[in-house]
């Protein structure tokens, strides 16, 4: 998994904090093994700077579940 967090999101401390949170959410996600083999790039938008950990977690999990369901429909 790769991430892009531009300076538009905020200062270095905020950008690194968001990256750490996203990595941790992905690492702890129990359904991770169901993902198909592919490269995943997360592009963080400036609106995420004000999001809570729970909001980030909810959105990331929703998107990842969508990837799983899309890959199952394609096969």
C-alpha positions, 0 to 999 in steps of 0.5 A: 500500500502506498500513500500520497499526502500533499502539502495542501493537507497540512504541515508535516506533523499532520501528514505523518499522523494521517499516514500512520493512522491509515497504515494502522487501520489497514494493518488491523483490518481483519478482512485484509486477507480477502483483498485480491493481489494488487497495488493499492494507492491511497490519495489523501484529500485536504478534507481528511485533515479535520476528520476523526480517527473513527471517520477515517477508519469508517471510510477506509474500510468502506472503500476496501470492502467495495474493492473486495465485492468488485473483485468477487463480481469480476471473477 
